[in-house]
């Protein structure tokens, strides 16, 4: 029906063109019938068919333009603009698009959660499997008669104990993360000197740093005292995790440095090293549970893959941000902030 209508309109327009052409030719000839009537009819017939084709296709262009003006659309984004539509249709289409968007979003979130759940279960089982198999091997060897040899039995029992400690460490770290994520964890806020705490943490890792000839430095940037308002035990755990990583992955003869800078009412703490750095592709997922930049290398160093996740939870529990910057072969820098202790604002509870 649409094309028949177009053909009818094209025919009417074409005949009008032919009639106008014939009238013009008659006027030019002084209202006399042309001598070569057959030749004129042939010319008019040619004009008719040419104009018919032109008008037919031109009407298609006009109709499309009118439709785009009335119902404009962006086909590349599959998005219909509703400004020109009637209000009832606009509301109906809006509900359809909203429902479709919500369903797609819900499906995407469900898929992401399902993938995360599978990945998490796989990571937990893998982390626990290694020490469990190690313990099982040593226990079976002892049962097979190795317990009769005192030195060998002591050696295997010590290694079994290390495997048990590793499992306990993983379980405790998972329990800590679970408490943070369920909002059942409370912070014990108290003023303390974080620069002095850093020096004590350095002392814990002094032997490991000496093995790799890594220097340990505290830079207070012209600050006499760096006193913060935070949970001392948890912030010590943050420093232990960041400094141990810095030493473990730092280059031989390198430097691990902790810098303190004051900005307004906050103290910014930067833990830096000059090691091999981390590729940019890994940075967005660095604080995820069990995520490892180098799977084999991390496990050989005894890490559980939960340290940085706990660090992030602790800092965020203090309502503070933590960021990481790293470039290949140029080292890594972790930066977080804590509120500067202010006796007029922060009240210390007396025991």
C-alpha positions as CSV (number, residue, x, y, z in Angstrom):
1,X,0.0,0.0,0.0
2,X,2.9,2.3,0.9
3,X,4.6,1.9,-2.5
4,X,1.3,2.1,-4.4
5,X,0.6,5.5,-2.7
6,X,4.1,6.6,-3.7
7,X,3.6,5.5,-7.3
8,X,0.3,7.3,-7.5
9,X,1.8,10.5,-6.1
10,X,4.8,10.2,-8.5
11,X,2.5,9.7,-11.4
12,X,0.4,12.8,-10.5
13,X,3.6,14.9,-10.1
14,X,5.1,13.6,-13.3
15,X,1.9,14.2,-15.3
16,X,1.8,17.7,-13.9
17,X,5.4,18.2,-15.1
18,X,4.5,16.9,-18.6
19,X,1.4,19.2,-18.8
20,X,3.5,22.2,-17.7
21,X,6.1,21.3,-20.2
22,X,3.5,21.0,-23.0
23,X,1.9,24.4,-22.1
24,X,5.3,26.1,-22.2
25,X,6.1,24.5,-25.6
26,X,2.6,25.6,-26.9
27,X,3.2,29.2,-25.6
28,X,6.6,29.3,-27.3
29,X,5.0,28.2,-30.6
30,X,2.3,30.8,-30.4
31,X,-0.6,28.5,-29.4
32,X,-0.1,26.4,-32.6
33,X,0.2,22.7,-32.7
34,X,3.8,21.7,-33.2
35,X,4.6,20.5,-36.7
36,X,6.4,17.4,-35.4
37,X,3.7,16.2,-33.1
38,X,5.0,12.7,-32.9
39,X,8.5,13.9,-31.9
40,X,7.0,16.1,-29.2
41,X,4.9,13.3,-27.8
42,X,8.1,11.1,-27.6
43,X,9.9,13.9,-25.8
44,X,7.0,14.3,-23.3
45,X,6.9,10.6,-22.8
46,X,10.6,10.5,-22.0
47,X,10.2,13.5,-19.6
48,X,7.3,11.7,-17.9
49,X,9.3,8.5,-17.2
50,X,12.4,10.4,-16.0
51,X,10.3,12.7,-13.7
52,X,8.4,9.6,-12.5
53,X,11.7,7.9,-11.4
54,X,13.1,11.1,-9.9
55,X,9.9,11.9,-7.9
56,X,9.5,8.3,-6.8
57,X,12.9,8.1,-5.1
58,X,12.8,11.7,-4.0
59,X,9.5,11.0,-2.1
60,X,11.3,8.2,-0.2
61,X,13.9,10.8,0.9
62,X,11.2,13.3,2.0
63,X,9.2,10.6,3.9
64,X,12.4,9.5,5.8
65,X,13.3,13.0,6.7
66,X,9.8,13.7,8.0
67,X,9.9,10.5,10.1
68,X,13.3,11.4,11.5
69,X,12.0,14.9,12.3
70,X,9.0,13.5,14.1
71,X,10.6,10.4,15.6
72,X,14.3,11.1,15.7
73,X,16.6,8.2,16.5
74,X,20.2,7.4,17.0
75,X,20.6,3.9,15.4
76,X,24.2,3.5,16.5
77,X,23.2,3.6,20.2
78,X,19.8,2.0,19.6
79,X,18.2,4.8,21.6
80,X,14.9,6.4,20.7
81,X,14.4,10.0,21.6
82,X,11.0,10.5,23.2
83,X,10.5,14.3,23.1
84,X,8.4,14.2,19.9
85,X,6.3,11.2,20.9
86,X,2.9,11.4,22.6
87,X,3.1,11.4,26.4
88,X,1.3,8.0,26.7
89,X,3.7,6.4,24.2
90,X,6.6,8.1,25.8
91,X,5.7,6.8,29.2
92,X,5.1,3.3,27.8
93,X,8.5,3.2,26.0
94,X,10.3,4.6,29.0
95,X,8.9,1.8,31.2
96,X,10.1,-0.8,28.6
97,X,13.6,0.7,28.4
98,X,13.8,1.0,32.2
99,X,12.7,-2.6,32.7
100,X,15.2,-3.8,30.0
101,X,18.0,-1.8,31.6
102,X,17.3,-3.1,35.1
103,X,17.2,-6.7,33.9
104,X,20.5,-6.3,32.0
105,X,22.1,-4.7,35.1
106,X,20.7,-7.4,37.4
107,X,22.0,-10.1,35.1
108,X,25.4,-8.5,34.8
109,X,25.7,-8.1,38.6
110,X,24.6,-11.7,39.2
111,X,27.1,-13.0,36.7
112,X,29.9,-10.9,38.3
113,X,29.0,-12.2,41.7
114,X,28.9,-15.8,40.5
115,X,32.3,-15.5,38.9
116,X,33.7,-13.8,42.0
117,X,32.2,-16.6,44.2
118,X,33.8,-19.3,42.0
119,X,37.1,-17.6,41.9
120,X,37.1,-17.0,45.7
121,X,36.2,-20.7,46.5
122,X,38.9,-21.8,44.1
123,X,41.5,-19.5,45.7
124,X,40.6,-20.6,49.3
125,X,40.8,-24.3,48.4
126,X,44.1,-23.7,46.6
127,X,45.7,-21.8,49.5
128,X,44.6,-24.4,52.1
129,X,45.4,-27.4,49.9
130,X,49.2,-26.7,49.8
131,X,49.9,-26.7,53.5
132,X,47.4,-29.5,54.1
133,X,49.1,-31.8,51.6
134,X,52.5,-30.9,53.2
135,X,51.2,-31.7,56.7
136,X,49.7,-35.0,55.4
137,X,53.0,-36.0,53.8
138,X,55.0,-35.4,57.0
139,X,52.5,-37.2,59.2
140,X,52.3,-40.2,57.0
141,X,56.1,-40.4,56.9
142,X,56.2,-40.3,60.7
143,X,53.6,-43.0,60.9
144,X,55.6,-45.2,58.5
145,X,58.5,-45.3,61.0
146,X,60.3,-41.9,60.8
147,X,59.2,-41.2,64.4
148,X,61.7,-43.7,65.6
149,X,64.6,-41.5,64.4
150,X,64.6,-38.6,66.8
151,X,66.3,-36.0,64.6
152,X,64.2,-36.8,61.6
153,X,61.1,-36.8,63.7
154,X,61.9,-33.4,65.1
155,X,62.6,-32.0,61.6
156,X,59.3,-33.3,60.2
157,X,57.3,-32.1,63.3
158,X,58.8,-28.6,62.9
159,X,57.8,-28.5,59.2
160,X,54.3,-29.8,60.2
161,X,54.0,-27.0,62.7
162,X,54.9,-24.4,60.1
163,X,52.1,-25.8,57.8
164,X,49.6,-25.6,60.7
165,X,50.7,-22.0,61.4
166,X,50.1,-21.1,57.8
167,X,46.6,-22.6,57.8
168,X,45.9,-20.7,61.1
169,X,47.2,-17.5,59.5
170,X,45.0,-17.8,56.5
171,X,41.9,-18.6,58.6
172,X,42.6,-15.6,60.9
173,X,43.0,-13.3,58.0
174,X,39.8,-14.5,56.4
175,X,38.1,-14.0,59.7
176,X,39.4,-10.4,59.9
177,X,38.2,-9.6,56.4
178,X,34.8,-11.1,57.2
179,X,34.5,-8.9,60.3
180,X,35.3,-5.8,58.4
181,X,32.9,-6.6,55.6
182,X,30.0,-7.4,58.0
183,X,30.6,-4.1,59.9
184,X,31.0,-6.1,63.2
185,X,34.5,-4.8,63.7
186,X,35.2,-1.9,66.0
187,X,38.3,0.3,66.1
188,X,40.2,1.2,69.3
189,X,41.1,4.8,68.5
190,X,43.9,6.3,70.5
191,X,46.8,8.8,69.9
192,X,50.2,7.4,69.1
193,X,53.5,8.3,67.4
194,X,53.3,6.5,64.0
195,X,56.9,7.4,63.2
196,X,58.2,5.6,66.3
197,X,56.0,2.6,65.4
198,X,57.5,2.5,61.9
199,X,61.0,2.3,63.4
200,X,59.9,-0.7,65.5
201,X,58.4,-2.4,62.4
202,X,61.8,-1.8,60.6
203,X,63.5,-3.6,63.5
204,X,61.3,-6.6,63.0
205,X,62.5,-6.9,59.3
206,X,66.1,-5.8,59.8
207,X,67.5,-9.3,59.3
208,X,65.5,-9.8,56.1
209,X,66.5,-6.4,54.8
210,X,70.2,-7.1,55.6
211,X,70.1,-10.4,53.6
212,X,69.3,-8.3,50.5
213,X,71.3,-5.2,51.5
214,X,68.1,-3.1,51.5
215,X,68.3,0.2,53.3
216,X,65.4,1.2,55.7
217,X,64.7,4.9,56.0
218,X,62.1,7.1,57.8
219,X,61.6,10.6,56.3
220,X,59.4,12.9,58.4
221,X,59.8,15.9,56.0
222,X,60.6,18.5,58.7
223,X,58.0,17.1,61.2
224,X,59.3,16.8,64.8
225,X,56.5,14.4,65.9
226,X,54.0,12.4,63.8
227,X,51.1,11.7,66.2
228,X,47.9,10.3,64.7
229,X,44.5,9.3,65.9
230,X,43.9,5.7,64.9
231,X,43.8,2.1,66.0
232,X,47.4,1.4,66.9
233,X,47.3,-2.4,66.6
234,X,45.6,-2.3,63.2
235,X,47.9,0.4,61.8
236,X,50.9,-1.6,62.9
237,X,49.4,-4.5,60.9
238,X,49.1,-2.2,57.9
239,X,52.8,-1.1,58.2
240,X,53.9,-4.7,58.7
241,X,52.2,-5.9,55.5
242,X,53.4,-2.9,53.3
243,X,57.0,-2.9,54.6
244,X,57.3,-6.7,54.4
245,X,56.1,-6.6,50.8
246,X,58.5,-3.8,50.0
247,X,61.4,-5.8,51.3
248,X,60.3,-9.1,49.8
249,X,59.9,-7.7,46.3
250,X,62.5,-5.0,46.5
251,X,65.8,-5.3,44.5
252,X,69.1,-6.2,46.2
253,X,70.9,-3.1,47.4
254,X,67.7,-1.1,47.1
255,X,65.9,1.2,49.6
256,X,62.6,0.9,51.5
257,X,61.4,4.3,52.6
258,X,58.5,5.5,54.7
259,X,57.7,9.2,54.2
260,X,55.4,11.3,56.4
261,X,53.8,14.5,55.1
262,X,51.3,16.7,56.8
263,X,48.4,18.2,54.7
264,X,45.9,20.2,56.7
265,X,44.5,17.9,59.4
266,X,45.8,14.7,58.0
267,X,49.1,12.8,57.9
268,X,50.0,11.1,54.6
269,X,52.1,8.0,54.9
270,X,54.0,6.8,51.8
271,X,55.7,3.4,51.7
272,X,58.0,3.3,48.8
273,X,60.6,1.0,47.2
274,X,62.8,1.0,44.1
275,X,62.1,-2.6,43.1
276,X,60.9,-4.0,39.7
277,X,57.4,-2.4,40.1
278,X,54.0,-3.6,39.1
279,X,52.5,-3.6,35.6
280,X,49.6,-1.2,35.2
281,X,47.2,-4.0,34.2
282,X,47.5,-5.4,37.8
283,X,46.9,-2.2,39.8
284,X,43.1,-2.1,39.7
285,X,42.9,-5.6,41.2
286,X,45.8,-5.4,43.6
287,X,43.7,-5.1,46.8
288,X,41.4,-8.0,45.9
289,X,41.5,-11.1,48.1
290,X,44.0,-13.8,46.9
291,X,45.0,-11.7,43.9
292,X,48.6,-12.2,43.0
293,X,50.7,-10.4,40.4
294,X,53.0,-13.4,40.2
295,X,51.4,-16.6,41.3
296,X,54.4,-18.8,41.8
297,X,56.7,-16.1,43.1
298,X,54.2,-14.9,45.8
299,X,53.6,-18.4,47.1
300,X,57.3,-19.1,47.3
301,X,57.6,-16.1,49.6
302,X,54.9,-17.4,51.8
303,X,52.2,-14.8,51.1
304,X,48.5,-15.7,51.4
305,X,47.3,-13.1,49.0
306,X,45.2,-11.5,51.7
307,X,47.6,-8.9,53.1
308,X,46.7,-6.0,50.8
309,X,43.0,-6.8,51.1
310,X,43.3,-6.4,54.9
311,X,45.3,-3.2,54.5
312,X,42.6,-1.7,52.4
313,X,39.9,-2.7,54.8
314,X,41.8,-1.3,57.8
315,X,42.4,2.1,56.2
316,X,38.9,2.4,54.9
317,X,37.6,1.5,58.4
318,X,39.4,4.7,59.4
319,X,37.4,6.6,56.7
320,X,40.7,7.2,54.8
321,X,41.8,6.4,51.3
322,X,44.7,4.2,50.1
323,X,46.3,4.4,46.7
324,X,49.1,2.6,44.8
325,X,51.4,3.9,42.1
326,X,53.9,1.8,40.3
327,X,55.9,1.8,37.1
328,X,57.8,-1.1,35.5
329,X,61.4,-1.1,36.9
330,X,60.8,2.1,38.8
331,X,59.4,0.8,42.1
332,X,56.1,0.9,43.9
333,X,54.5,3.5,46.2
334,X,51.6,2.9,48.6
335,X,50.0,6.0,50.1
336,X,47.4,6.3,52.8
337,X,46.3,9.0,55.2
338,X,45.3,9.2,58.9
339,X,43.9,12.0,60.9
340,X,46.4,14.1,62.9
341,X,45.8,13.9,66.6
342,X,44.0,17.0,67.9
343,X,43.4,17.1,71.6
344,X,40.5,19.6,71.1
345,X,38.6,17.2,68.9
346,X,39.8,13.7,69.9
347,X,38.8,12.6,73.4
348,X,40.9,10.0,75.1
349,X,38.9,7.7,77.3
350,X,40.3,7.2,80.8
351,X,40.5,3.6,81.9
